[in-house]
Amino acid sequence: MSLTKVKLIFIIILLCFCLSAVLPVALCVYAFGTVITDSEFDTVTSMIEVMSTDENIDVTEAVYIVNDVYYSNEQWAGYVVDFSTSSLNGYAIFFKTDESFVLVEASFDHSSAYVGKKGMFVYPSLGYYFVKTDGKYYDAETMEEIIDYIPTEEPAFYAACSNKNDREIVTKKITYTKSVAKIYTLDDFYFNYRNKDSIIHALDSNNCSNVAGVIALNYWNKIYGNDLLKLTADELHEGNISTRGDKCAAGRYMDIFYDYMKTNWFFGTGGTLPSNCYGGFEKLIAEKGYKTQRIKCKEYSQICENISNGYPVFITSKDYYFTTGATHTELPEVQPTNGNYTSSFIYERRHGLRSAHTFIGYGYQCYNFTVNKAIEFGLFVKVADGWGTTCYFNYDLSNITDAVAIVVYK
């Protein structure tokens, strides 16, 4: 072997050794057109590692892919970080504001919609992932062209905002020969709270998470015989957190949640991120001397299991079907004997960039319809809609962004 080849091999070995001292073992970083500093990379990966520890997941040998992500006006916003190990794929999206990173959303179940795509990654709203290429916008999940999207003039991002403008009435019918249903509802569940109960933020339209927090708080306070909040008689009405008069305890706690949940965190708008909703609720519970356990439950069976165990569920959806009209609060009766039946379900569908909504599930009704000798399911969650009423949420038709049960205990 020539001396030149020996020197070349030595240089390669030396370079590998130096790189191993800089990068963690079994960690590779790929940045496609992205300039992320070492300190930024350390910050976002540390945040992912903290989350993984909470989930009892090991990401110490993860491979990371970092890409830029942009606001709705195509101004740079932060990074989408995809990561993978031998056993999982996940992602996290971070916005950089005021020289610090805000975690917008994360998952340890699958890669982001952006992974493997090329173009500008536009992230205008919770659960909406767009790719701009050749002057056109595409849904990153399906790569179908989006015809009606118009960029905003200023940076904008929408989390759980509960906008009522993008809505339509939809009727679904099913013809069948027999039906049975499994039905369950939490006892004495009070749902009659709404954003107008707030003292300070009654005119805000983005505080659905604050309302959901009060609905769940009221439930757990009753479970523990008012030991959780220790409200006075004037602050209670028929055992529930009062919305009346000067002692509007519900409004007071709604305003506390507005701060604790960091509602309208994005330049004074944007609603509430699900993670901030949970964190704000848990913060208040901890201040009252109680503990919490967070249980993820996006699957229908998981939602039903938690409700059956006595745990109401926080649900966030970007495209949801709430029953209305004749089926607003009562679903069609089951038909256990053979015959020819047709049932109609009337929904108000809400969807769009500003329509994501957080509400509380506290019951369920699962149909088994016999159709042409086969079984079709009708999966419904009974919910406190956050506008002072109750209805049913169609799980199959809707798109769930996140769902969590938060158990309160001593």
Secondary structure, 3 states (H helix, E strand, C coil): CCHHHHHHHHHHHHHHHHHHHHCCCCCCEEECCCCCCHHHHHHHHHHHHHHHHHCCCCCCCCEEEEEEEECCCCCEEEEEEEEECCCCEEEEEEEEECCEEEEEEEECCCCCCCCCCCCEEEEEECCEEEEEECCEEEECCCCCECCCCCCCCCCCCECECCCCCCEEEEEEEEEECEEEEEEEECCCCCCCCEHHHCCCCCCCCCCHHHHHHHHHHHHHHHHCCCCCCCCCHHHEECCEECCCCCCCHHHHHHHHHHHHCCCCCECCECCECHHHHHHHHHHHHHHCCCEEEEEECCCHHHHHHHHHCCCCEEEEEEEEEEECHHHCCCCCCCCCCCCCEEEEEEEEEEECCCCCEEEEEEEEEEEEEEECCEEEEEEEEEEECCECCEEEEECCCCEEEEEEEEEEEC
